[in-house]
Amino acid sequence: MLWDQLKTDWDLSDDLQRQLDQRESATCQRCHSIARTRGIGAILLESINRRCGLDIKTVVELAHYAGRIEVSFRIAEINALPGLHAQFSKMRCVSCSEYGSAVSEDLMALSYADETFDYVLTSDTLEHVPDFDKALQEIRRVLKPGGAHIFTIPVIWERETRQRASVEDGEVVYLLPPSYHGSPDTDAGDLLVFNEFGGDVVERIEAAGFRVALHRFDHNPLHVVLAAEKSETLDV
């Protein structure tokens, strides 16, 4: 899944490349979900089951359940999660958006009202947002008290975050040679990497007013789902 130029940009060892490849693949032949989005689904279901006293095993089951009754929770899916979106799109309790579509949300300026959602879901999206800290503020704003942002970002845990680009006066400023995720033949601006996250990202999320839990999967150090619960107060 990771081509040679991206491996070079990111200064990856063969082992780190293998671990990142695994989280980007292990594709389900039925729903076409990949490892990292299945991880988000698992943590979401675990939280909903605990919250509502349920025993729902799959997102398909959740869609059937949410389609039969008025549920007590609301979810924002920011950009379609591979393999899960088909089910989320069936649920009235889910607000779906997709970058560049007719329903497109800017994570630095969400259109939703304060305290709208119990869950916000993103998958490998925040590394493409010019202002990561502003995005965290917006996500916290639209979450209800005790709500959670359940998400993935690619993280090399033994490093510190490396900023590759920023936006100043509406123009992209490259701090390092431009690097893109997606197809190696694609230069689409939405795939530009602004941040390569390191282990210090947890402190930045906590500083934005969240309590962070890390959920690890498949004996793969890079297959991690972050669950950031909105704290009652924001430290300033």
Beta strands, then each sheet from edge to edge (+ up, - down):
strand 1: 75-78
strand 2: 94-97
strand 3: 117-123
strand 4: 143-152
strand 5: 155-156
strand 6: 162-163
strand 7: 165-168
strand 8: 171-174
strand 9: 195-198
strand 10: 210-217
strand 11: 220-230
sheet 1: 2+ 1+ 3+ 4+ 11- 10+
sheet 2: 5+ 9+ 6-
sheet 3: 7+ 8-
end
